[in-house]
Amino acid sequence: MTTTPVILWLRRDLRLVDQPALAAALESGAPVIPVFILDDATPKHRKMGGASRWWLHHSLASLDADLRKLGSRLILRLGKSDEVLATLAEETGASAIHCIRHYEPWWRNAERAVANALPEGCEFVCHDGNYLMPPGSVTTGSGGQYKIYTPFMRALMQHMPPHEPLPAPTKIAAPDKWPPSDKLDDWKLLPTKPDWTGGMKKMWTPGEAGAHERLEDFTDKARSYDETRNLPSVDGTSFLSPHLHFGEISPATCWHATMKAGGSVDVFLKELVWRDYAQNVICQFPEYGGKNARDAFDSLLWRSGREAQADLRAWKKGQTGYPVVDAGMRQLWATGWMHNRVRMIAASFLIKHLLIDWREGEQWFWDTLVDADYGSNSVNWQWVAGSGVDSNMFVRIMAPLSQSEKFDAADYIREWVPELAELADAVIHDPEEHGVRPKDYPAKIIGHKDARERALATYAKIKG
């Protein structure tokens, strides 16, 4: 075994199982130095939101503990990725840096910068492994990139199943001398006062072990996923999204485990494909998180000013007078997560009932979601707004009250809106309409009919 080490650059791939960059580093026969860089400085970098930083702290601690069991450890550095890695390569004499490719615009910038910054004799090697297929690899008959989900999904499915997951190593060779490392606590990723993470601590176990526990739990109920995934009052979803985002588990691992569970799992598998689709979109449109894909929406007159800001605050706090919306927004604040059906309802409410720019909602989700993913978050918000390359029509305006009743959200509302906990199922979805709204619960911020008419009239002006 050579004593010249190689560096494993980790980002959103914080795992040992099915980690192709780690596998390649080990195959070199060299000692491996795992490194994570907290980089808020690379051009166009989007600093992680508060909920994601909480998750990151615990995920890094978990990964370091797992590495130490194998004779290794995690080196932490703060700074611009290319500068830090170039310095580390000089310090350690590393012959190569291995990493998994990332597709957010700032990570693509960073990868280009790293390739140009490394000292002579240090190779930069990128691997695929965070998606079912490398973004950009599934092309149309003419060799172009898909913009619409359904044909993309059909084309990708022709290449499935994905590869069998790589096993975790049993040992990782350590260098003769470890480079200095920051202390995780010094990064202050966790909130201090007030500590708003109590609900997240109860709900989540960040790290690879927690990811595999979630997957095992999900495979027990995967057969009924299509029946229960839209019911907010039932734990019918996988809860895997933050683990997938941070790369604590690979989509290939999730795919094969779900297939082995049997039953009708096609809907869940297509949701894994949607993750790939979102990455393909941001590869084609790097500014997707802040720029309308359809130019007509640039002239849509979103509400602004004092009244709109008050409505935005009410939406964020779960004080809109629409119980299912308020339940979702309170669940988000408490746990860093929101049920997927309710995400659509809450997003539609902000965009179409309140006529507030979708980017305000995207930014709030970015800060408060533990699964805040640039591709998925921006693609989903533009889908709801109607401004995306593949999106719902703006004129299709969700009725939150009937959605709440249709998907049996009564118990969900009771859990997250305790002011309404004593109301019967028949009235809890719309207590104001039934004359039973408690005094400590707000009146509707706007009526559904009035909101719908206002939204359609505003949209008509850009269609003129």
Secondary structure as UniProt FT lines:
FT   STRAND          6..10
FT   TURN            17..18
FT   HELIX           20..27
FT   TURN            28..29
FT   STRAND          32..38
FT   TURN            43..44
FT   HELIX           50..69
FT   TURN            70..71
FT   STRAND          75..78
FT   HELIX           81..92
FT   STRAND          96..100
FT   HELIX           105..117
FT   TURN            120..121
FT   STRAND          123..127
FT   TURN            135..136
FT   TURN            141..142
FT   HELIX           149..157
FT   TURN            158..159
FT   HELIX           184..187
FT   HELIX           198..203
FT   HELIX           208..219
FT   TURN            220..221
FT   HELIX           222..224
FT   HELIX           225..228
FT   TURN            229..230
FT   TURN            232..233
FT   HELIX           241..245
FT   TURN            246..247
FT   HELIX           251..261
FT   HELIX           266..284
FT   TURN            286..290
FT   HELIX           295..299
FT   HELIX           306..317
FT   HELIX           323..335
FT   HELIX           340..348
FT   HELIX           349..353
FT   HELIX           358..368
FT   TURN            370..371
FT   HELIX           374..385
FT   TURN            394..395
FT   HELIX           400..406
FT   TURN            407..408
FT   HELIX           410..416
FT   HELIX           418..420
FT   TURN            421..422
FT   HELIX           425..428
FT   TURN            431..435
FT   TURN            439..440
FT   HELIX           448..463
//
